[in-house]
Amino acid sequence: FRVGRAMLSARLVKPPFKECTFLTEEMLSRDPNQPVTTCDFERWQFFPPRGFRDDRPGRPSQLIIAMQLQTNGFGTKDIVVRAPTGYEFNADCAVVTYPSSRIFDDTATDGILQKHPESVPIDPEISPKRRFDQRYAAWPDVAVFKRCVGRRNIARITITEGLRKDNTYVFRLAVLKNPDTL
């Protein structure tokens, strides 16, 4: 991963797959105090309509990437994602950055960041921290996504200034096609 220079602290956010069940709107209307699911919000990326990650060979997917800048971002910059050979990005690739609530839950357009309910045990495979803002920095509204240009296994994401060093940011990037063999 690169933002002007090598970014050593970029990684995929990929918890091990675990089956999750989600309550329906009808079930939640009967008891709005119960959690929508007992799964940590980082696992939601595998379950439409919240997330669209699909790790099967040859399938489209959406990956969540965490990154941390070593310096403050100044001016319009590109984030260059180099996926392993076999991945393919759309020429006009889709990226979700803002509001940050949509990164793990595409239905959360209200901007309210996710948190793991107190009534649900912590998932030891993910994090002891319950809230999004304890794990990641919210994407600042001044760091505006401009475009994403994909070519084979490289995606070039253009954003305006606004990201700050030492904050861990996450974004979601659409993949046209996973490698035929993983």
C-alpha positions, 0 to 999 in steps of 0.5 A, spaced: 500 500 500 502 506 498 500 514 499 506 518 496 511 513 499 510 506 502 505 505 508 508 500 512 501 500 517 496 498 512 492 491 512 486 488 510 481 488 516 479 480 516 476 477 522 475 469 521 469 468 518 463 466 523 456 465 521 452 471 524 444 472 525 441 479 525 434 480 527 429 483 523 426 490 523 419 486 526 423 483 531 427 489 533 420 493 533 417 488 539 424 489 543 428 495 541 433 494 547 435 487 544 442 487 540 441 487 532 446 481 532 451 478 537 457 478 532 462 484 532 461 489 527 467 487 524 464 481 522 458 484 518 462 485 512 460 478 510 453 479 510 449 483 505 446 488 506 451 491 511 457 488 508 459 485 501 465 481 502 465 475 498 472 471 498 470 465 493 474 465 487 472 469 481 467 473 485 466 480 486 467 483 493 468 489 497 475 489 502 476 493 508 483 496 509 486 499 515 491 504 514 495 509 518 499 515 515 506 517 517 505 524 516 499 529 515 496 529 508 497 535 505 493 537 498 490 532 494 493 525 494 492 518 491 492 512 495 495 506 491 492 499 493 496 493 490 492 487 490 496 480 489 496 478 482 489 475 480 485 480 483 481 485 478 479 492 480 473 496 476 476 502 471 471 506 476 472 502 482 467 504 488 470 506 495 466 508 501 469 512 506 464 517 509 460 517 513 465 512 517 458 508 519 457 505 512 464 502 512 462 496 516 454 497 515 452 499 508 445 501 511 448 505 516 447 512 513 446 516 519 453 517 521 452 513 528 458 509 529 458 502 531 459 499 538 459 492 540 453 492 545 455 491 553 450 485 553 454 481 548 460 478 550 467 481 547 469 477 541 476 474 543 478 473 535 477 481 534 478 486 539 477 487 546 475 494 544 467 495 543 466 501 539 468 503 532 472 510 535 476 506 540 479 501 534 479 506 528 478 514 527 472 516 523 474 519 516 474 526 516 469 530 512 474 534 509 478 528 506 473 528 500 473 521 496 474 524 489 475 518 484 478 511 484 481 508 478 482 501 477 487 497 472 488 490 473 490 489 480 491 496 482 486 501 484 488 509 485 484 512 490 484 520 490 482 524 496 483 531 498 487 533 504 484 532 511 487 525 514 492 526 520 498 522 522 498 516 527 490 515 526 488 509 524 483 510 518 479 504 514 475 504 508 471 499 503 474 498 496 470 494 491 473 488 487 471 487 480 473 479 481 477 475 486 483 471 483 480 464 480 484 461 485 485 463 492 
